[in-house]
Amino acid sequence: MAKNRMERVGRVVSDKMEKTVVIAVETRRAHPLYGKIVTHTTKLHVHDPGNAAKVGDKVRIIGVRPLSKTKRWRVKEIIAKEEKAEVNLEPGDLKKALRVGDEE
């Protein structure tokens, strides 16, 4: 029998701990009086047993029993990996790039 568990989607903001990641979950709601859309961000500690999620990844999390003092969530799936740009610089290239405007 399937349990109705709470699910959220958020971005990984920290993966420094062992088997734990910190997720930022954003919720957007209209202000009750003024009607302007307000964004609320909540940080949640999430259990990641395989250390698969990295900073910037978009993940789906699911509510579980308390696993520690702060962890009440588990990574269900990684929706999207963050793409990182590769920079291939030789040791002297950065100095050359900074001196481009100093040509005499």
N, CA, C and O atoms as CSV, one atom per row, in Angstrom:
chain,resi,resn,atom,element,x,y,z
A,1,MET,N,N,0.837,-1.180,0.000
A,1,MET,CA,C,0.000,0.000,0.000
A,1,MET,C,C,0.889,1.253,0.000
A,1,MET,O,O,1.767,1.394,0.851
A,2,ALA,N,N,0.658,2.144,-0.943
A,2,ALA,CA,C,1.491,3.343,-1.082
A,2,ALA,C,C,1.098,4.392,-0.051
A,2,ALA,O,O,-0.081,4.614,0.226
A,3,LYS,N,N,2.126,5.031,0.510
A,3,LYS,CA,C,1.883,6.105,1.465
A,3,LYS,C,C,1.812,7.429,0.719
A,3,LYS,O,O,2.516,7.635,-0.270
A,4,ASN,N,N,0.961,8.318,1.197
A,4,ASN,CA,C,0.901,9.661,0.643
A,4,ASN,C,C,1.933,10.509,1.373
A,4,ASN,O,O,1.677,11.011,2.467
A,5,ARG,N,N,3.107,10.664,0.757
A,5,ARG,CA,C,4.195,11.407,1.377
A,5,ARG,C,C,4.353,12.759,0.708
A,5,ARG,O,O,4.091,12.924,-0.484
A,6,MET,N,N,4.786,13.713,1.500
A,6,MET,CA,C,5.009,15.056,1.000
A,6,MET,C,C,6.229,15.069,0.082
A,6,MET,O,O,7.262,14.478,0.398
A,7,GLU,N,N,6.100,15.748,-1.056
A,7,GLU,CA,C,7.211,15.872,-2.000
A,7,GLU,C,C,7.473,17.338,-2.273
A,7,GLU,O,O,6.549,18.150,-2.307
A,8,ARG,N,N,8.743,17.673,-2.469
A,8,ARG,CA,C,9.151,19.032,-2.809
A,8,ARG,C,C,10.228,18.945,-3.884
A,8,ARG,O,O,10.856,17.902,-4.068
A,9,VAL,N,N,10.430,20.048,-4.585
A,9,VAL,CA,C,11.498,20.155,-5.577
A,9,VAL,C,C,12.340,21.365,-5.200
A,9,VAL,O,O,11.806,22.436,-4.910
A,10,GLY,N,N,13.667,21.191,-5.204
A,10,GLY,CA,C,14.547,22.295,-4.843
A,10,GLY,C,C,15.930,22.127,-5.434
A,10,GLY,O,O,16.209,21.159,-6.143
A,11,ARG,N,N,16.790,23.086,-5.131
A,11,ARG,CA,C,18.182,23.094,-5.607
A,11,ARG,C,C,19.131,22.809,-4.475
A,11,ARG,O,O,18.935,23.279,-3.354
A,12,VAL,N,N,20.176,22.028,-4.766
A,12,VAL,CA,C,21.195,21.711,-3.769
A,12,VAL,C,C,22.067,22.956,-3.583
A,12,VAL,O,O,22.611,23.494,-4.547
A,13,VAL,N,N,22.192,23.407,-2.319
A,13,VAL,CA,C,23.035,24.570,-2.032
A,13,VAL,C,C,24.305,24.175,-1.290
A,13,VAL,O,O,25.257,24.954,-1.243
A,14,SER,N,N,24.336,22.960,-0.702
A,14,SER,CA,C,25.544,22.499,-0.018
A,14,SER,C,C,25.594,20.973,-0.043
A,14,SER,O,O,24.586,20.301,0.175
A,15,ASP,N,N,26.797,20.435,-0.317
A,15,ASP,CA,C,27.002,18.981,-0.288
A,15,ASP,C,C,28.254,18.657,0.517
A,15,ASP,O,O,28.919,17.657,0.246
A,16,LYS,N,N,28.580,19.477,1.490
A,16,LYS,CA,C,29.810,19.324,2.266
A,16,LYS,C,C,29.751,18.176,3.276
A,16,LYS,O,O,30.793,17.671,3.693
A,17,MET,N,N,28.546,17.759,3.674
A,17,MET,CA,C,28.420,16.713,4.682
A,17,MET,C,C,28.368,15.328,4.046
A,17,MET,O,O,28.079,15.189,2.857
A,18,GLU,N,N,28.647,14.314,4.845
A,18,GLU,CA,C,28.613,12.928,4.390
A,18,GLU,C,C,27.166,12.431,4.413
A,18,GLU,O,O,26.520,12.458,5.460
A,19,LYS,N,N,26.652,11.978,3.262
A,19,LYS,CA,C,25.299,11.444,3.121
A,19,LYS,C,C,24.206,12.452,3.447
A,19,LYS,O,O,23.082,12.059,3.761
A,20,THR,N,N,24.514,13.742,3.380
A,20,THR,CA,C,23.537,14.787,3.635
A,20,THR,C,C,23.777,15.937,2.675
A,20,THR,O,O,24.920,16.322,2.429
A,21,VAL,N,N,22.689,16.487,2.130
A,21,VAL,CA,C,22.775,17.695,1.313
A,21,VAL,C,C,21.781,18.709,1.865
A,21,VAL,O,O,20.800,18.343,2.513
A,22,VAL,N,N,22.042,19.982,1.603
A,22,VAL,CA,C,21.117,21.036,2.000
A,22,VAL,C,C,20.429,21.526,0.732
A,22,VAL,O,O,21.080,21.877,-0.252
A,23,ILE,N,N,19.100,21.544,0.777
A,23,ILE,CA,C,18.287,21.906,-0.374
A,23,ILE,C,C,17.567,23.216,-0.081
A,23,ILE,O,O,17.045,23.400,1.018
A,24,ALA,N,N,17.533,24.132,-1.053
A,24,ALA,CA,C,16.751,25.359,-0.943
A,24,ALA,C,C,15.470,25.162,-1.739
A,24,ALA,O,O,15.505,24.952,-2.951
A,25,VAL,N,N,14.330,25.233,-1.041
A,25,VAL,CA,C,13.026,25.074,-1.673
A,25,VAL,C,C,12.352,26.434,-1.710
A,25,VAL,O,O,12.173,27.068,-0.670
A,26,GLU,N,N,11.977,26.888,-2.898
A,26,GLU,CA,C,11.317,28.177,-3.047
A,26,GLU,C,C,9.819,27.993,-3.218
A,26,GLU,O,O,9.366,27.147,-3.989
A,27,THR,N,N,9.055,28.803,-2.484
A,27,THR,CA,C,7.605,28.829,-2.649
A,27,THR,C,C,7.203,30.259,-2.981
A,27,THR,O,O,7.719,31.204,-2.385
A,28,ARG,N,N,6.292,30.421,-3.923
A,28,ARG,CA,C,5.829,31.745,-4.330
A,28,ARG,C,C,4.353,31.858,-3.999
A,28,ARG,O,O,3.541,31.032,-4.415
A,29,ARG,N,N,4.017,32.904,-3.238
A,29,ARG,CA,C,2.624,33.117,-2.841
A,29,ARG,C,C,2.295,34.600,-2.931
A,29,ARG,O,O,3.178,35.452,-2.832
A,30,ALA,N,N,1.043,34.891,-3.116
A,30,ALA,CA,C,0.600,36.282,-3.122
A,30,ALA,C,C,0.518,36.780,-1.689
A,30,ALA,O,O,0.064,36.059,-0.800
A,31,HIS,N,N,0.959,38.019,-1.462
A,31,HIS,CA,C,0.868,38.638,-0.149
A,31,HIS,C,C,-0.609,38.771,0.210
A,31,HIS,O,O,-1.405,39.180,-0.635
A,32,PRO,N,N,-1.000,38.432,1.455
A,32,PRO,CA,C,-2.418,38.420,1.802
A,32,PRO,C,C,-3.113,39.783,1.683
A,32,PRO,O,O,-4.302,39.835,1.367
A,33,LEU,N,N,-2.400,40.875,1.927
A,33,LEU,CA,C,-3.026,42.192,1.872
A,33,LEU,C,C,-2.751,42.904,0.554
A,33,LEU,O,O,-3.668,43.451,-0.059
A,34,TYR,N,N,-1.489,42.902,0.110
A,34,TYR,CA,C,-1.108,43.701,-1.042
A,34,TYR,C,C,-1.168,42.956,-2.362
A,34,TYR,O,O,-1.201,43.588,-3.418
A,35,GLY,N,N,-1.184,41.640,-2.332
A,35,GLY,CA,C,-1.341,40.864,-3.562
A,35,GLY,C,C,-0.070,40.654,-4.365
A,35,GLY,O,O,-0.087,39.934,-5.363
A,36,LYS,N,N,1.043,41.273,-3.949
A,36,LYS,CA,C,2.304,41.089,-4.675
A,36,LYS,C,C,2.818,39.669,-4.450
A,36,LYS,O,O,2.667,39.116,-3.360
A,37,ILE,N,N,3.424,39.080,-5.477
A,37,ILE,CA,C,3.993,37.742,-5.367
A,37,ILE,C,C,5.278,37.823,-4.546
A,37,ILE,O,O,6.185,38.591,-4.867
A,38,VAL,N,N,5.343,37.027,-3.490
A,38,VAL,CA,C,6.494,37.007,-2.594
A,38,VAL,C,C,7.122,35.619,-2.647
A,38,VAL,O,O,6.416,34.611,-2.590
A,39,THR,N,N,8.454,35.566,-2.757
A,39,THR,CA,C,9.179,34.300,-2.801
A,39,THR,C,C,9.748,34.003,-1.427
A,39,THR,O,O,10.469,34.826,-0.862
A,40,HIS,N,N,9.432,32.830,-0.882
A,40,HIS,CA,C,9.972,32.366,0.387
A,40,HIS,C,C,10.936,31.228,0.100
A,40,HIS,O,O,10.624,30.334,-0.687
A,41,THR,N,N,12.109,31.251,0.732
A,41,THR,CA,C,13.092,30.187,0.560
A,41,THR,C,C,13.277,29.466,1.886
A,41,THR,O,O,13.500,30.097,2.919
A,42,THR,N,N,13.182,28.130,1.852
A,42,THR,CA,C,13.388,27.305,3.033
A,42,THR,C,C,14.531,26.344,2.758
A,42,THR,O,O,14.568,25.699,1.711
A,43,LYS,N,N,15.470,26.246,3.702
A,43,LYS,CA,C,16.571,25.300,3.566
A,43,LYS,C,C,16.239,24.045,4.355
A,43,LYS,O,O,15.860,24.121,5.524
A,44,LEU,N,N,16.381,22.891,3.714
A,44,LEU,CA,C,16.083,21.607,4.341
A,44,LEU,C,C,17.304,20.699,4.278
A,44,LEU,O,O,17.995,20.652,3.260
A,45,HIS,N,N,17.569,19.979,5.362
A,45,HIS,CA,C,18.635,18.972,5.370
A,45,HIS,C,C,18.020,17.677,4.857
A,45,HIS,O,O,16.984,17.229,5.349
A,46,VAL,N,N,18.673,17.081,3.859
A,46,VAL,CA,C,18.106,15.937,3.155
A,46,VAL,C,C,19.105,14.786,3.142
A,46,VAL,O,O,20.298,14.994,2.920
A,47,HIS,N,N,18.614,13.572,3.380
A,47,HIS,CA,C,19.459,12.373,3.364
A,47,HIS,C,C,19.725,11.969,1.925
A,47,HIS,O,O,18.799,11.801,1.132
A,48,ASP,N,N,21.006,11.814,1.596
A,48,ASP,CA,C,21.444,11.402,0.261
A,48,ASP,C,C,22.434,10.250,0.445
A,48,ASP,O,O,23.642,10.482,0.502
A,49,PRO,N,N,21.934,8.998,0.539
A,49,PRO,CA,C,22.798,7.875,0.910
A,49,PRO,C,C,23.966,7.628,-0.033
A,49,PRO,O,O,25.013,7.161,0.414
A,50,GLY,N,N,23.825,7.923,-1.317
A,50,GLY,CA,C,24.904,7.651,-2.263
A,50,GLY,C,C,25.782,8.849,-2.555
A,50,GLY,O,O,26.678,8.754,-3.394
A,51,ASN,N,N,25.558,9.972,-1.894
A,51,ASN,CA,C,26.293,11.210,-2.160
A,51,ASN,C,C,26.252,11.556,-3.648
A,51,ASN,O,O,27.254,12.002,-4.207
A,52,ALA,N,N,25.105,11.353,-4.291
A,52,ALA,CA,C,24.987,11.559,-5.732
A,52,ALA,C,C,24.693,13.014,-6.095
A,52,ALA,O,O,25.126,13.476,-7.151
A,53,ALA,N,N,23.979,13.735,-5.259
A,53,ALA,CA,C,23.594,15.113,-5.567
A,53,ALA,C,C,24.758,16.061,-5.305
A,53,ALA,O,O,25.439,15.954,-4.284
A,54,LYS,N,N,24.977,16.975,-6.221
A,54,LYS,CA,C,26.047,17.973,-6.105
A,54,LYS,C,C,25.428,19.367,-6.112
A,54,LYS,O,O,24.256,19.533,-6.450
A,55,VAL,N,N,26.222,20.365,-5.738
A,55,VAL,CA,C,25.736,21.744,-5.662
A,55,VAL,C,C,25.206,22.187,-7.022
A,55,VAL,O,O,25.869,21.999,-8.042
A,56,GLY,N,N,24.013,22.774,-7.036
A,56,GLY,CA,C,23.387,23.258,-8.262
A,56,GLY,C,C,22.402,22.296,-8.888
A,56,GLY,O,O,21.626,22.698,-9.754
A,57,ASP,N,N,22.405,21.032,-8.477
A,57,ASP,CA,C,21.480,20.049,-9.046
A,57,ASP,C,C,20.050,20.327,-8.580
A,57,ASP,O,O,19.827,20.776,-7.456
A,58,LYS,N,N,19.101,20.056,-9.452
A,58,LYS,CA,C,17.688,20.164,-9.110
A,58,LYS,C,C,17.218,18.776,-8.696
A,58,LYS,O,O,17.376,17.823,-9.459
A,59,VAL,N,N,16.641,18.640,-7.496
A,59,VAL,CA,C,16.269,17.328,-6.970
A,59,VAL,C,C,14.828,17.320,-6.460
A,59,VAL,O,O,14.277,18.353,-6.079
A,60,ARG,N,N,14.242,16.133,-6.465
A,60,ARG,CA,C,12.924,15.918,-5.860
A,60,ARG,C,C,13.167,15.192,-4.545
A,60,ARG,O,O,13.887,14.194,-4.506
A,61,ILE,N,N,12.564,15.694,-3.461
A,61,ILE,CA,C,12.745,15.092,-2.144
A,61,ILE,C,C,11.405,14.620,-1.613
A,61,ILE,O,O,10.350,15.097,-2.032
A,62,ILE,N,N,11.461,13.672,-0.679
A,62,ILE,CA,C,10.254,13.065,-0.122
A,62,ILE,C,C,10.374,13.039,1.400
A,62,ILE,O,O,11.456,12.791,1.933
A,63,GLY,N,N,9.296,13.289,2.084
A,63,GLY,CA,C,9.284,13.289,3.543
A,63,GLY,C,C,9.385,11.880,4.105
A,63,GLY,O,O,8.711,10.969,3.624
A,64,VAL,N,N,10.230,11.694,5.130
A,64,VAL,CA,C,10.417,10.386,5.771
A,64,VAL,C,C,10.434,10.575,7.285
A,64,VAL,O,O,10.330,11.695,7.785
A,65,ARG,N,N,10.567,9.467,8.003
A,65,ARG,CA,C,10.663,9.535,9.460
A,65,ARG,C,C,11.922,10.296,9.851
A,65,ARG,O,O,12.836,10.400,9.033
A,66,PRO,N,N,12.011,10.832,11.063
A,66,PRO,CA,C,13.223,11.542,11.463
A,66,PRO,C,C,14.460,10.638,11.399
A,66,PRO,O,O,14.487,9.568,12.008
A,67,LEU,N,N,15.476,11.078,10.660
A,67,LEU,CA,C,16.709,10.318,10.514
A,67,LEU,C,C,17.801,10.855,11.433
A,67,LEU,O,O,18.728,10.126,11.785
A,68,SER,N,N,17.699,12.124,11.824
A,68,SER,CA,C,18.625,12.746,12.768
A,68,SER,C,C,17.919,13.959,13.355
A,68,SER,O,O,16.714,14.132,13.177
A,69,LYS,N,N,18.671,14.790,14.051
A,69,LYS,CA,C,18.074,15.971,14.678
A,69,LYS,C,C,17.448,16.916,13.644
A,69,LYS,O,O,16.409,17.521,13.906
A,70,THR,N,N,18.072,17.040,12.486
A,70,THR,CA,C,17.584,17.988,11.473
A,70,THR,C,C,17.055,17.346,10.195
A,70,THR,O,O,16.370,18.017,9.423
A,71,LYS,N,N,17.349,16.065,9.943
A,71,LYS,CA,C,16.960,15.438,8.675
A,71,LYS,C,C,15.605,14.743,8.774
A,71,LYS,O,O,15.416,13.815,9.561
A,72,ARG,N,N,14.662,15.221,7.949
A,72,ARG,CA,C,13.337,14.603,7.840
A,72,ARG,C,C,12.967,14.353,6.385
A,72,ARG,O,O,11.809,14.067,6.081
A,73,TRP,N,N,13.933,14.457,5.487
A,73,TRP,CA,C,13.693,14.317,4.055
A,73,TRP,C,C,14.740,13.391,3.449
A,73,TRP,O,O,15.821,13.210,4.009
A,74,ARG,N,N,14.402,12.796,2.277
A,74,ARG,CA,C,15.309,11.913,1.552
A,74,ARG,C,C,15.239,12.271,0.074
A,74,ARG,O,O,14.173,12.619,-0.433
A,75,VAL,N,N,16.378,12.186,-0.622
A,75,VAL,CA,C,16.404,12.462,-2.061
A,75,VAL,C,C,15.690,11.335,-2.785
A,75,VAL,O,O,16.068,10.170,-2.666
A,76,LYS,N,N,14.654,11.688,-3.536
A,76,LYS,CA,C,13.919,10.690,-4.312
A,76,LYS,C,C,14.557,10.517,-5.689
A,76,LYS,O,O,14.763,9.393,-6.145
A,77,GLU,N,N,14.872,11.642,-6.352
A,77,GLU,CA,C,15.512,11.570,-7.666
A,77,GLU,C,C,16.214,12.887,-7.972
A,77,GLU,O,O,15.855,13.941,-7.448
A,78,ILE,N,N,17.210,12.799,-8.819
A,78,ILE,CA,C,17.887,13.997,-9.313
A,78,ILE,C,C,17.250,14.331,-10.653
A,78,ILE,O,O,17.348,13.563,-11.609
A,79,ILE,N,N,16.600,15.479,-10.711
A,79,ILE,CA,C,15.859,15.869,-11.907
A,79,ILE,C,C,16.800,16.398,-12.976
A,79,ILE,O,O,16.700,16.015,-14.142
A,80,ALA,N,N,17.725,17.289,-12.578
A,80,ALA,CA,C,18.644,17.887,-13.553
A,80,ALA,C,C,19.986,18.146,-12.894
A,80,ALA,O,O,20.059,18.670,-11.783
A,81,LYS,N,N,21.046,17.770,-13.597
A,81,LYS,CA,C,22.405,18.054,-13.141
A,81,LYS,C,C,22.796,19.446,-13.607
A,81,LYS,O,O,22.384,19.882,-14.681
A,82,GLU,N,N,23.599,20.154,-12.797
A,82,GLU,CA,C,24.081,21.462,-13.209
A,82,GLU,C,C,25.212,21.280,-14.202
A,82,GLU,O,O,26.111,20.466,-13.987
A,83,GLU,N,N,25.168,22.035,-15.285
A,83,GLU,CA,C,26.236,21.993,-16.272
A,83,GLU,C,C,27.286,23.015,-15.896
A,83,GLU,O,O,26.973,24.187,-15.692
A,84,LYS,N,N,28.531,22.576,-15.804
A,84,LYS,CA,C,29.621,23.479,-15.451
A,84,LYS,C,C,30.477,23.732,-16.679
A,84,LYS,O,O,30.791,22.813,-17.435
A,85,ALA,N,N,30.848,24.986,-16.865
A,85,ALA,CA,C,31.690,25.353,-17.998
A,85,ALA,C,C,33.128,24.942,-17.710
A,85,ALA,O,O,33.632,25.133,-16.603
A,86,GLU,N,N,33.777,24.379,-18.715
A,86,GLU,CA,C,35.180,23.993,-18.563
A,86,GLU,C,C,36.061,25.135,-19.020
A,86,GLU,O,O,35.839,25.723,-20.079
A,87,VAL,N,N,37.053,25.441,-18.222
A,87,VAL,CA,C,38.006,26.491,-18.579
A,87,VAL,C,C,39.376,25.845,-18.669
A,87,VAL,O,O,39.885,25.307,-17.686
A,88,ASN,N,N,39.964,25.898,-19.841
A,88,ASN,CA,C,41.284,25.319,-20.056
A,88,ASN,C,C,42.291,26.444,-20.227
A,88,ASN,O,O,42.457,26.977,-21.324
A,89,LEU,N,N,42.959,26.802,-19.147
A,89,LEU,CA,C,43.955,27.860,-19.183
A,89,LEU,C,C,45.324,27.296,-18.866
A,89,LEU,O,O,45.480,26.452,-17.983
A,90,GLU,N,N,46.300,27.771,-19.594
A,90,GLU,CA,C,47.683,27.454,-19.282
A,90,GLU,C,C,48.135,28.417,-18.188
A,90,GLU,O,O,47.507,29.459,-17.999
A,91,PRO,N,N,49.210,28.097,-17.463
A,91,PRO,CA,C,49.634,28.953,-16.354
A,91,PRO,C,C,49.836,30.423,-16.706
A,91,PRO,O,O,49.555,31.275,-15.864
A,92,GLY,N,N,50.304,30.763,-17.892
A,92,GLY,CA,C,50.557,32.159,-18.245
A,92,GLY,C,C,49.392,32.849,-18.934
A,92,GLY,O,O,49.440,34.061,-19.144
A,93,ASP,N,N,48.341,32.107,-19.294
A,93,ASP,CA,C,47.233,32.684,-20.056
A,93,ASP,C,C,46.476,33.754,-19.292
A,93,ASP,O,O,46.058,34.743,-19.894
A,94,LEU,N,N,46.286,33.596,-18.000
A,94,LEU,CA,C,45.518,34.556,-17.225
A,94,LEU,C,C,46.248,35.903,-17.179
A,94,LEU,O,O,45.620,36.953,-17.308
A,95,LYS,N,N,47.555,35.873,-16.997
A,95,LYS,CA,C,48.333,37.122,-16.977
A,95,LYS,C,C,48.264,37.809,-18.337
A,95,LYS,O,O,48.151,39.033,-18.410
A,96,LYS,N,N,48.330,37.029,-19.413
A,96,LYS,CA,C,48.238,37.604,-20.759
A,96,LYS,C,C,46.863,38.232,-20.980
A,96,LYS,O,O,46.761,39.307,-21.572
A,97,ALA,N,N,45.809,37.571,-20.510
A,97,ALA,CA,C,44.450,38.072,-20.689
A,97,ALA,C,C,44.242,39.372,-19.913
A,97,ALA,O,O,43.519,40.256,-20.370
A,98,LEU,N,N,44.868,39.492,-18.750
A,98,LEU,CA,C,44.714,40.701,-17.945
A,98,LEU,C,C,45.531,41.864,-18.506
A,98,LEU,O,O,45.198,43.021,-18.252
A,99,ARG,N,N,46.584,41.584,-19.257
A,99,ARG,CA,C,47.454,42.623,-19.798
A,99,ARG,C,C,47.052,43.056,-21.213
A,99,ARG,O,O,47.799,43.797,-21.852
A,100,VAL,N,N,45.923,42.627,-21.706
A,100,VAL,CA,C,45.540,42.940,-23.084
A,100,VAL,C,C,45.424,44.446,-23.298
A,100,VAL,O,O,45.854,44.937,-24.342
A,101,GLY,N,N,44.863,45.196,-22.356
A,101,GLY,CA,C,44.688,46.634,-22.519
A,101,GLY,C,C,45.938,47.454,-22.246
A,101,GLY,O,O,45.943,48.659,-22.496
A,102,ASP,N,N,47.003,46.830,-21.737
A,102,ASP,CA,C,48.213,47.545,-21.381
A,102,ASP,C,C,49.262,47.572,-22.501
A,102,ASP,O,O,50.421,47.911,-22.261
A,103,GLU,N,N,48.858,47.220,-23.698
A,103,GLU,CA,C,49.811,47.155,-24.800
A,103,GLU,C,C,50.294,48.553,-25.163
A,103,GLU,O,O,49.496,49.487,-25.248
A,104,GLU,N,N,51.610,48.700,-25.378
A,104,GLU,CA,C,52.183,50.013,-25.706
A,104,GLU,C,C,52.945,49.975,-26.999
A,104,GLU,O,O,53.491,50.993,-27.424
